[in-house]
């Protein structure tokens, strides 16, 4: 009971800090409001841990605190003692992808044989819907070419592991979700550069072979090493199962902070509009993914999987590619915004579907099976 009261007190303090920050902003003192905004987000993140419904949003609010810190104090996130922090992005992505690999096995690809229709529709829809949406939104947004290219880049990226967690919470088909993620990730070295050349080539110059190699070294090699580690060594290093998710979360937060600091000027100019465009991209991805499943007469559980697998992207990889292109402060902005937004919308969607029973038809089929 006392613990709950502490979390409630922290929530009240967070609210007061937020109102104080907003008051300063409205009265023209936005430059002084930074510490209050940061404190509000951090207090809110800790207070969320005390409420079952809000617990899942705690990490995303920490990201907001980190992004706010980077916007107010960018000098601390660009170089440290002459070392450029952007140099950490590629190694961090490789570590995150290795962690993804340790949670995968060859069995994850067996779904291609067990559920070929679902896997094909999921992967095809993912690499068709999101790139075309990205291109359409980039074309009508009026953003500078490199910012627009970032919107297309996040659309051309494969799914991330977050989609598997959301599928589980949404009572979707987890086995299908894992297989689609695995297959789309392995196809990324081919599809992402080719789609970028086709759709993003009008905005910026794309070197297909260089991008293929960048994805191969950032994704395929680390994931392959992780799968081998999982098969042969993980039983001797169980601590990795606990450590890797934490390392991944810290890594993603650091990547977002470094990109935010580097792209601060662009973000302050077009921040709100970029958030809006990225949100539309994400939500349309869920919607069209769901109806792609309906179009092919998939059951409710699989349609939910389609929505999540189409709408959620690997923002970390897109950020890494932007860095490798030398355009982290511009092309990297849309991926940096997409990640936190995707986690919020995905969590809300999962909560909604978790409470909503599956189709009567589907439930009857399940009863018959058992």
C-alpha positions, -999 to 999 in steps of 0.1 A, spaced: 0 0 0 29 23 9 46 15 -24 15 25 -44 14 58 -24 50 65 -34 42 60 -71 11 82 -67 33 110 -51 58 107 -79 29 110 -105 17 142 -87 53 156 -87 56 148 -124 23 166 -131 34 196 -112 68 197 -130 50 194 -164 26 222 -155 56 243 -144 74 236 -177 43 244 -197 38 277 -178 74 287 -185 70 278 -222 37 298 -226 53 328 -209 82 328 -233 107 310 -210 111 278 -230 149 279 -227 146 277 -189 119 250 -190 143 221 -199 151 208 -164 114 208 -155 104 188 -187 132 163 -181 122 159 -144 85 155 -154 93 127 -178 117 109 -154 93 111 -125 64 99 -148 85 70 -160 92 58 -124 56 64 -113 43 43 -142 61 13 -127 36 13 -99 5 9 -122 -2 -23 -140 -18 -7 -170 10 19 -174 40 -2 -166 47 -10 -203 50 27 -212 77 34 -186 106 28 -211 91 50 -238 87 79 -213 124 75 -204 131 79 -241 111 111 -241 133 123 -211 164 114 -230 153 131 -262 144 163 -242 178 162 -226 195 159 -260 174 188 -274 183 211 -245 219 200 -240 231 187 -274 267 195 -267 270 165 -243 258 140 -269 279 149 -299 315 145 -287 331 134 -255 368 144 -251 371 146 -288 354 112 -294 324 114 -317 295 95 -301 280 88 -336 308 62 -339 290 41 -313 258 37 -335 270 8 -357 285 -13 -329 254 -7 -307 231 -20 -336 254 -50 -340 251 -58 -302 213 -53 -304 211 -76 -335 233 -102 -317 208 -101 -288 180 -106 -313 199 -136 -326 203 -152 -292 166 -152 -288 161 -169 -322 167 -204 -335 166 -223 -368 131 -234 -356 118 -199 -361 122 -203 -398 103 -236 -398 71 -215 -399 78 -209 -436 70 -246 -441 42 -248 -416 24 -215 -425 37 -206 -460 6 -185 -469 7 -164 -438 45 -158 -440 44 -149 -477 15 -125 -473 31 -110 -442 65 -104 -458 51 -93 -491 26 -69 -474 54 -55 -452 78 -47 -481 50 -34 -503 27 -13 -480 53 5 -458 77 16 -486 48 29 -507 33 47 -478 67 62 -470 72 74 -505 37 89 -507 40 107 -474 75 119 -483 63 132 -517 35 153 -502 52 164 -470 72 192 -486 102 183 -463 138 188 -475 150 158 -497 171 142 -470 144 143 -443 119 128 -469 144 101 -477 144 92 -440 107 86 -441 111 63 -471 141 45 -454 120 36 -423 93 23 -446 118 1 -465 133 -14 -433 124 -49 -420 104 -56 -388 120 -54 -354 117 -77 -324 93 -54 -307 66 -67 -331 69 -101 -315 63 -88 -280 33 -67 -292 19 -98 -311 21 -118 -279 3 -91 -259 -23 -86 -286 -32 -123 -286 -21 -125 -322 -3 -155 -338 31 -153 -321 47 -182 -341 37 -164 -374 50 -131 -361 84 -146 -352 87 -162 -386 77 -131 -405 102 -110 -385 130 -136 -391 123 -139 -428 119 -101 -434 152 -95 -415 171 -120 -436 157 -105 -468 165 -70 -457 200 -69 -474 183 -73 -507 149 -56 -504 158 -25 -484 186 -12 -507 166 -20 -539 134 -4 -526 154 26 -514 170 30 -548 136 27 -565 117 50 -542 143 71 -524 166 76 -553 146 106 -564 155 123 -531 191 113 -524 218 93 -540 216 56 -531 245 32 -534 228 -2 -535 259 -24 -530 272 -3 -502 239 -4 -484 236 -42 -489 270 -46 -472 260 -22 -444 229 -43 -437 249 -75 -439 275 -64 -414 249 -47 -391 222 -74 -392 230 -107 -408 265 -114 -393 254 -104 -357 221 -123 -359 239 -154 -374 264 -153 -345 236 -149 -320 217 -180 -334 249 -200 -332 255 -188 -297 220 -197 -287 224 -232 -301 258 -241 -287 267 -217 -258 237 -200 -243 230 -228 -218 264 -220 -202 257 -182 -202 221 -179 -190 229 -145 -176 229 -132 -212 191 -138 -214 187 -112 -186 214 -88 -197 207 -86 -234 172 -70 -233 186 -43 -209 217 -37 -231 193 -34 -262 171 -9 -244 201 12 -233 215 9 -268 183 21 -286 180 50 -261 216 61 -268 212 58 -306 180 80 -304 197 106 -282 228 109 -304 207 113 -336 184 139 -318 215 159 -307 230 158 -342 197 167 -359 185 193 -333 182 222 -358 161 203 -383 140 188 -355 132 222 -340 122 235 -374 100 206 -386 96 185 -354 58 186 -350 51 180 -387 76 151 -388 60 135 -357 26 138 -374 38 123 -407 56 94 -390 25 88 -368 3 86 -399 28 62 -416 27 39 -385 -11 40 -381 -18 34 -418 7 5 -417 -14 -12 -389 -47 -5 -408 -36 -16 -442 -17 -46 -428 -49 -58 -410 -70 -54 -441 -44 -72 -462 -50 -102 -439 -88 -97 -443 -84 -95 -481 -67 -129 -481 -94 -144 -458 -71 -149 -429 -86 -154 -394 -88 -126 -368 -57 -138 -350 -36 -138 -381 -50 -104 -392 -38 -89 -360 -4 -104 -367 -4 -88 -402 -13 -54 -387 16 -55 -362 41 -70 -386 34 -44 -413 31 -14 -390 62 -19 -369 97 -13 -383 134 -18 -373 142 18 -365 176 9 -351 187 -5 -385 173 25 -404 192 48 -380 224 28 -386 220 30 -424 215 68 -421 247 71 -401 266 49 -426 254 72 -454 268 102 -435 234 117 -431 225 109 -395 213 144 -387 188 144 -416 180 110 -430 182 96 -394 155 118 -379 124 99 -392 137 65 -379 146 82 -345 110 95 -342 94 63 -355 108 40 -328 93 56 -296 60 64 -314 57 28 -327 62 15 -291 34 38 -278 9 30 -306 19 -7 -305 13 -10 -268 -21 8 -271 -31 -15 -299 -20 -46 -279 -39 -34 -248 -71 -29 -269 -68 -63 -287 -59 -81 -254 -92 -71 -240 -112 -77 -272 -122 -114 -277 -112 -131 -309 -138 -139 -335 -165 -164 -325 -156 -185 -356 -119 -186 -346 -128 -196 -310 -151 -224 -323 -122 -236 -345 -99 -237 -316 -124 -256 -295 -127 -282 -323 -90 -286 -325 -87 -294 -288 
